[in-house]
Amino acid sequence: MSNLVLFSELRQRLLDHLDLVSRIAVDGDGTSALSMARQEVPRLVAALRVLVDEHQPDENGHCRKCRSGPVWRRASSPCRLLLNVHLAAGAATATTQDRTCWRPRRHRIGGH
């Protein structure tokens, strides 16, 4: 099995598992959701801690995990991965109503 096939399989299994966890949390009855939360929340927290630990800044403020390549292309800390995870976790805490009712403000130029 090539690395690409293995990576694709592992990625798809993880995505399927996350979809299942999300569906149970949103649509499951209270007992199912509580049981799933007790099993999955510690696992998800542990997975996020691994990412946070891997993406720490070095003495120059560059992400240790993302710092490959020339100096001018090195990612500063926090790196894009940490920012994306942080934004996604923050977005997950918003209620459905908050997400559906939010509308960007439109600015009028020239006072019209």
N, CA, C and O atoms as a DFTB+ gen file, in Angstrom:
448 C
 N C O
     1  1       0.847      -1.169       0.000
     2  2       0.000       0.000       0.000
     3  2       0.894       1.233       0.000
     4  3       1.794       1.357       0.831
     5  1       0.644       2.133      -0.925
     6  2       1.473       3.329      -1.004
     7  2       1.116       4.292       0.127
     8  3       0.052       4.188       0.737
     9  1       2.016       5.218       0.390
    10  2       1.777       6.211       1.435
    11  2       0.548       7.058       1.132
    12  3      -0.201       7.416       2.041
    13  1       0.339       7.378      -0.140
    14  2      -0.806       8.201      -0.521
    15  2      -2.117       7.475      -0.238
    16  3      -3.063       8.079       0.266
    17  1      -2.179       6.189      -0.557
    18  2      -3.392       5.408      -0.299
    19  2      -3.618       5.286       1.202
    20  3      -4.743       5.449       1.675
    21  1      -2.565       5.003       1.947
    22  2      -2.676       4.889       3.401
    23  2      -3.124       6.209       4.016
    24  3      -4.016       6.232       4.865
    25  1      -2.504       7.313       3.588
    26  2      -2.879       8.629       4.094
    27  2      -4.345       8.926       3.777
    28  3      -5.082       9.403       4.640
    29  1      -4.760       8.652       2.572
    30  2      -6.149       8.902       2.175
    31  2      -7.123       8.080       3.009
    32  3      -8.171       8.582       3.416
    33  1      -6.787       6.837       3.260
    34  2      -7.643       5.964       4.060
    35  2      -7.736       6.455       5.506
    36  3      -8.828       6.524       6.069
    37  1      -6.600       6.795       6.104
    38  2      -6.606       7.298       7.474
    39  2      -7.374       8.608       7.583
    40  3      -8.136       8.818       8.526
    41  1      -7.165       9.479       6.611
    42  2      -7.861      10.768       6.600
    43  2      -9.372      10.571       6.498
    44  3     -10.138      11.202       7.226
    45  1      -9.795       9.693       5.593
    46  2     -11.224       9.463       5.408
    47  2     -11.857       8.828       6.644
    48  3     -12.976       9.183       7.013
    49  1     -11.165       7.903       7.283
    50  2     -11.688       7.295       8.512
    51  2     -11.862       8.339       9.613
    52  3     -12.861       8.337      10.331
    53  1     -10.883       9.225       9.736
    54  2     -10.976      10.278      10.742
    55  2     -12.139      11.215      10.440
    56  3     -12.899      11.565      11.342
    57  1     -12.286      11.622       9.192
    58  2     -13.396      12.497       8.815
    59  2     -14.742      11.827       9.054
    60  3     -15.675      12.468       9.537
    61  1     -14.853      10.548       8.722
    62  2     -16.101       9.813       8.968
    63  2     -16.416       9.747      10.460
    64  3     -17.564       9.916      10.869
    65  1     -15.388       9.501      11.265
    66  2     -15.574       9.427      12.716
    67  2     -16.015      10.786      13.269
    68  3     -16.921      10.848      14.101
    69  1     -15.386      11.868      12.815
    70  2     -15.760      13.195      13.277
    71  2     -17.190      13.543      12.850
    72  3     -17.924      14.180      13.606
    73  1     -17.583      13.131      11.651
    74  2     -18.964      13.348      11.204
    75  2     -19.949      12.613      12.104
    76  3     -20.991      13.161      12.466
    77  1     -19.626      11.380      12.463
    78  2     -20.489      10.599      13.348
    79  2     -20.616      11.266      14.718
    80  3     -21.722      11.395      15.243
    81  1     -19.502      11.685      15.291
    82  2     -19.513      12.349      16.592
    83  2     -20.360      13.619      16.516
    84  3     -21.157      13.892      17.413
    85  1     -20.188      14.377      15.464
    86  2     -20.949      15.613      15.304
    87  2     -22.445      15.344      15.166
    88  3     -23.258      16.048      15.765
    89  1     -22.811      14.337      14.386
    90  2     -24.228      13.999      14.209
    91  2     -24.866      13.570      15.525
    92  3     -25.988      13.975      15.831
    93  1     -24.162      12.755      16.303
    94  2     -24.710      12.300      17.590
    95  2     -24.859      13.489      18.538
    96  3     -25.860      13.594      19.247
    97  1     -23.876      14.378      18.554
    98  2     -23.943      15.536      19.440
    99  2     -25.110      16.447      19.080
   100  3     -25.759      16.999      19.969
   101  1     -25.384      16.609      17.802
   102  2     -26.437      17.529      17.367
   103  2     -27.807      16.861      17.335
   104  3     -28.791      17.442      17.793
   105  1     -27.875      15.654      16.801
   106  2     -29.168      15.018      16.551
   107  2     -29.512      13.869      17.498
   108  3     -30.652      13.403      17.511
   109  1     -28.551      13.412      18.281
   110  2     -28.801      12.260      19.146
   111  2     -29.632      12.616      20.361
   112  3     -29.726      13.781      20.746
   113  1     -30.233      11.604      20.960
   114  2     -30.978      11.841      22.193
   115  2     -29.982      12.140      23.319
   116  3     -28.778      11.938      23.162
   117  1     -30.486      12.613      24.433
   118  2     -29.626      13.024      25.535
   119  2     -28.697      11.947      26.038
   120  3     -27.530      12.209      26.325
   121  1     -29.211      10.727      26.147
   122  2     -28.391       9.617      26.640
   123  2     -27.250       9.304      25.678
   124  3     -26.108       9.122      26.102
   125  1     -27.556       9.242      24.391
   126  2     -26.527       8.958      23.382
   127  2     -25.482      10.066      23.330
   128  3     -24.282       9.798      23.261
   129  1     -25.949      11.313      23.364
   130  2     -25.029      12.443      23.294
   131  2     -24.110      12.475      24.515
   132  3     -22.912      12.725      24.382
   133  1     -24.660      12.226      25.695
   134  2     -23.849      12.224      26.910
   135  2     -22.825      11.092      26.893
   136  3     -21.665      11.293      27.252
   137  1     -23.253       9.915      26.481
   138  2     -22.340       8.774      26.407
   139  2     -21.208       9.042      25.409
   140  3     -20.041       8.766      25.687
   141  1     -21.572       9.579      24.251
   142  2     -20.573       9.894      23.233
   143  2     -19.626      10.978      23.737
   144  3     -18.415      10.883      23.533
   145  1     -20.157      11.997      24.386
   146  2     -19.324      13.090      24.881
   147  2     -18.303      12.596      25.896
   148  3     -17.147      13.019      25.877
   149  1     -18.727      11.703      26.779
   150  2     -17.807      11.178      27.789
   151  2     -16.668      10.385      27.167
   152  3     -15.563      10.355      27.709
   153  1     -16.925       9.747      26.042
   154  2     -15.879       8.977      25.364
   155  2     -15.037       9.859      24.451
   156  3     -13.810       9.757      24.445
   157  1     -15.690      10.721      23.681
   158  2     -15.000      11.433      22.610
   159  2     -14.348      12.742      23.006
   160  3     -13.305      13.093      22.453
   161  1     -14.921      13.470      23.936
   162  2     -14.339      14.767      24.300
   163  2     -12.909      14.613      24.815
   164  3     -12.039      15.361      24.371
   165  1     -12.621      13.683      25.729
   166  2     -11.217      13.530      26.154
   167  2     -10.283      13.164      24.990
   168  3      -9.140      13.619      24.954
   169  1     -10.753      12.360      24.055
   170  2      -9.933      11.996      22.891
   171  2      -9.669      13.203      21.999
   172  3      -8.547      13.403      21.536
   173  1     -10.696      14.000      21.761
   174  2     -10.540      15.187      20.919
   175  2      -9.634      16.218      21.584
   176  3      -8.823      16.858      20.916
   177  1      -9.770      16.377      22.891
   178  2      -8.899      17.294      23.623
   179  2      -7.454      16.813      23.549
   180  3      -6.546      17.620      23.351
   181  1      -7.233      15.525      23.704
   182  2      -5.877      14.972      23.608
   183  2      -5.287      15.201      22.218
   184  3      -4.108      15.532      22.090
   185  1      -6.099      15.027      21.184
   186  2      -5.627      15.245      19.814
   187  2      -5.255      16.703      19.597
   188  3      -4.232      16.996      18.979
   189  1      -6.069      17.613      20.093
   190  2      -5.762      19.037      19.950
   191  2      -4.519      19.419      20.744
   192  3      -3.738      20.264      20.306
   193  1      -4.331      18.801      21.910
   194  2      -3.123      19.077      22.700
   195  2      -1.862      18.649      21.951
   196  3      -0.833      19.320      22.042
   197  1      -1.930      17.541      21.214
   198  2      -0.784      17.103      20.408
   199  2      -0.444      18.168      19.373
   200  3       0.725      18.507      19.185
   201  1      -1.466      18.697      18.700
   202  2      -1.230      19.744      17.705
   203  2      -0.626      20.994      18.340
   204  3       0.323      21.573      17.811
   205  1      -1.183      21.404      19.477
   206  2      -0.677      22.596      20.151
   207  2       0.772      22.388      20.586
   208  3       1.600      23.285      20.428
   209  1       1.081      21.223      21.129
   210  2       2.446      20.937      21.569
   211  2       3.433      20.908      20.408
   212  3       4.576      21.342      20.555
   213  1       3.000      20.397      19.254
   214  2       3.892      20.323      18.091
   215  2       4.133      21.686      17.454
   216  3       5.173      21.903      16.833
   217  1       3.193      22.596      17.600
   218  2       3.286      23.885      16.914
   219  2       3.609      25.012      17.893
   220  3       2.883      26.001      17.989
   221  1       4.719      24.836      18.620
   222  2       5.189      25.861      19.549
   223  2       6.280      26.681      18.884
   224  3       6.985      26.187      18.004
   225  1       6.421      27.937      19.303
   226  2       7.460      28.772      18.701
   227  2       8.851      28.405      19.206
   228  3       9.026      27.948      20.336
   229  1       9.838      28.620      18.329
   230  2      11.222      28.459      18.749
   231  2      11.694      29.775      19.362
   232  3      10.889      30.678      19.591
   233  1      12.992      29.886      19.627
   234  2      13.521      31.084      20.275
   235  2      13.374      32.344      19.424
   236  3      13.475      33.453      19.948
   237  1      13.136      32.190      18.113
   238  2      12.948      33.334      17.219
   239  2      11.477      33.620      16.923
   240  3      11.164      34.497      16.118
   241  1      10.579      32.884      17.568
   242  2       9.153      33.109      17.362
   243  2       8.573      32.404      16.155
   244  3       7.458      32.716      15.738
   245  1       9.313      31.449      15.579
   246  2       8.821      30.698      14.436
   247  2       8.286      29.342      14.890
   248  3       8.849      28.713      15.786
   249  1       7.210      28.902      14.273
   250  2       6.630      27.607      14.611
   251  2       7.658      26.511      14.342
   252  3       8.212      26.430      13.246
   253  1       7.907      25.679      15.334
   254  2       8.897      24.599      15.191
   255  2       8.481      23.588      14.130
   256  3       9.332      23.047      13.425
   257  1       7.194      23.328      14.011
   258  2       6.703      22.325      13.070
   259  2       6.649      22.867      11.644
   260  3       6.871      22.123      10.689
   261  1       6.357      24.145      11.498
   262  2       6.145      24.740      10.171
   263  2       7.363      25.493       9.652
   264  3       7.261      26.152       8.617
   265  1       8.488      25.425      10.311
   266  2       9.611      26.299       9.992
   267  2      10.541      25.792       8.892
   268  3      11.703      26.195       8.847
   269  1      10.076      24.947       8.031
   270  2      10.961      24.475       6.962
   271  2      11.098      25.549       5.891
   272  3      10.245      26.426       5.757
   273  1      12.159      25.465       5.151
   274  2      12.369      26.399       4.055
   275  2      13.230      27.575       4.457
   276  3      13.754      27.636       5.569
   277  1      13.370      28.514       3.522
   278  2      14.203      29.690       3.783
   279  2      13.643      30.538       4.926
   280  3      12.453      30.468       5.233
   281  1      14.488      31.321       5.537
   282  2      14.116      32.142       6.682
   283  2      12.930      33.043       6.357
   284  3      12.034      33.201       7.186
   285  1      12.909      33.629       5.176
   286  2      11.837      34.568       4.831
   287  2      10.490      33.883       4.616
   288  3       9.469      34.566       4.538
   289  1      10.459      32.559       4.520
   290  2       9.200      31.837       4.328
   291  2       8.741      31.111       5.581
   292  3       7.717      30.429       5.551
   293  1       9.461      31.239       6.665
   294  2       9.101      30.545       7.897
   295  2       7.867      31.176       8.531
   296  3       7.703      32.396       8.550
   297  1       7.020      30.320       9.038
   298  2       5.788      30.798       9.668
   299  2       6.083      31.320      11.066
   300  3       6.750      30.657      11.861
   301  1       5.581      32.514      11.357
   302  2       5.739      33.022      12.714
   303  2       4.716      32.339      13.602
   304  3       3.803      31.673      13.114
   305  1       4.869      32.505      14.882
   306  2       3.954      31.871      15.806
   307  2       2.918      32.884      16.230
   308  3       3.316      34.021      16.483
   309  1       1.669      32.610      16.333
   310  2       1.087      31.301      16.079
   311  2       0.995      31.027      14.584
   312  3       0.723      31.926      13.789
   313  1       1.220      29.812      14.229
   314  2       1.203      29.438      12.819
   315  2      -0.236      29.311      12.313
   316  3      -1.183      29.375      13.097
   317  1      -0.391      29.132      11.018
   318  2      -1.704      29.062      10.381
   319  2      -2.537      27.911      10.954
   320  3      -3.745      28.061      11.139
   321  1      -1.915      26.778      11.233
   322  2      -2.662      25.648      11.776
   323  2      -3.298      26.005      13.118
   324  3      -4.480      25.741      13.338
   325  1      -2.515      26.603      14.010
   326  2      -3.056      26.970      15.319
   327  2      -4.148      28.029      15.192
   328  3      -5.149      27.972      15.905
   329  1      -3.966      28.980      14.303
   330  2      -4.997      29.989      14.100
   331  2      -6.286      29.361      13.569
   332  3      -7.378      29.699      14.027
   333  1      -6.163      28.461      12.617
   334  2      -7.347      27.802      12.060
   335  2      -8.079      26.967      13.105
   336  3      -9.308      26.990      13.167
   337  1      -7.334      26.232      13.922
   338  2      -7.954      25.422      14.973
   339  2      -8.641      26.328      15.992
   340  3      -9.758      26.051      16.429
   341  1      -7.967      27.400      16.362
   342  2      -8.546      28.330      17.328
   343  2      -9.829      28.962      16.775
   344  3     -10.831      29.047      17.485
   345  1      -9.805      29.392      15.544
   346  2     -10.995      29.985      14.940
   347  2     -12.126      28.971      14.819
   348  3     -13.285      29.300      15.071
   349  1     -11.801      27.752      14.439
   350  2     -12.828      26.711      14.315
   351  2     -13.431      26.385      15.673
   352  3     -14.645      26.207      15.777
   353  1     -12.622      26.304      16.702
   354  2     -13.134      26.023      18.042
   355  2     -13.995      27.173      18.536
   356  3     -15.009      26.946      19.195
   357  1     -13.609      28.391      18.230
   358  2     -14.415      29.548      18.612
   359  2     -15.723      29.577      17.856
   360  3     -16.762      29.923      18.420
   361  1     -15.685      29.219      16.586
   362  2     -16.900      29.191      15.781
   363  2     -17.835      28.096      16.280
   364  3     -19.056      28.235      16.202
   365  1     -17.267      27.018      16.787
   366  2     -18.084      25.906      17.269
   367  2     -18.853      26.285      18.522
   368  3     -19.876      25.669      18.820
   369  1     -18.392      27.275      19.257
   370  2     -19.083      27.665      20.480
   371  2     -20.254      28.601      20.216
   372  3     -21.102      28.792      21.087
   373  1     -20.310      29.182      19.031
   374  2     -21.436      30.053      18.691
   375  2     -22.686      29.195      18.502
   376  3     -22.602      28.060      18.034
   377  1     -23.810      29.728      18.857
   378  2     -25.044      28.982      18.667
   379  2     -25.431      29.015      17.195
   380  3     -24.959      29.859      16.435
   381  1     -26.283      28.101      16.812
   382  2     -26.759      28.079      15.434
   383  2     -27.444      29.389      15.095
   384  3     -27.281      29.902      13.988
   385  1     -28.208      29.941      16.031
   386  2     -28.893      31.198      15.777
   387  2     -27.878      32.316      15.540
   388  3     -28.073      33.153      14.659
   389  1     -26.800      32.333      16.320
   390  2     -25.772      33.352      16.123
   391  2     -25.195      33.282      14.720
   392  3     -24.965      34.311      14.085
   393  1     -24.964      32.077      14.240
   394  2     -24.352      31.923      12.916
   395  2     -25.321      32.258      11.808
   396  3     -24.909      32.804      10.785
   397  1     -26.602      31.949      11.974
   398  2     -27.547      32.189      10.893
   399  2     -28.061      33.613      10.875
   400  3     -28.505      34.086       9.830
   401  1     -28.016      34.314      12.003
   402  2     -28.545      35.673      12.063
   403  2     -27.478      36.728      11.811
   404  3     -27.808      37.897      11.606
   405  1     -26.231      36.350      11.821
   406  2     -25.171      37.329      11.625
   407  2     -25.162      37.786      10.187
   408  3     -25.227      36.974       9.264
   409  1     -25.081      39.076      10.003
   410  2     -24.994      39.649       8.668
   411  2     -23.855      40.660       8.660
   412  3     -23.763      41.499       9.556
   413  1     -22.994      40.585       7.665
   414  2     -21.913      41.569       7.604
   415  2     -22.482      42.958       7.360
   416  3     -23.472      43.120       6.647
   417  1     -21.853      43.942       7.951
   418  2     -22.302      45.315       7.733
   419  2     -21.830      45.774       6.361
   420  3     -20.728      45.453       5.916
   421  1     -22.672      46.511       5.730
   422  2     -22.301      47.072       4.427
   423  2     -22.011      48.548       4.632
   424  3     -22.818      49.279       5.206
   425  1     -20.885      48.964       4.170
   426  2     -20.482      50.354       4.311
   427  2     -20.837      51.100       3.045
   428  3     -20.581      50.641       1.932
   429  1     -21.421      52.240       3.240
   430  2     -21.766      53.065       2.090
   431  2     -20.675      54.120       1.923
   432  3     -20.274      54.789       2.875
   433  1     -20.230      54.240       0.728
   434  2     -19.224      55.247       0.407
   435  2     -19.955      56.488      -0.104
   436  3     -20.849      56.390      -0.945
   437  1     -19.575      57.630       0.401
   438  2     -20.172      58.880      -0.068
   439  2     -21.486      59.204       0.588
   440  3     -22.168      60.120       0.128
   441  1     -21.896      58.498       1.657
   442  2     -23.085      58.828       2.406
   443  2     -24.400      58.456       1.747
   444  3     -25.435      58.996       2.137
   445  1     -24.413      57.567       0.773
   446  2     -25.657      57.174       0.099
   447  2     -26.403      56.165       0.901
   448  3     -27.475      55.718       0.490
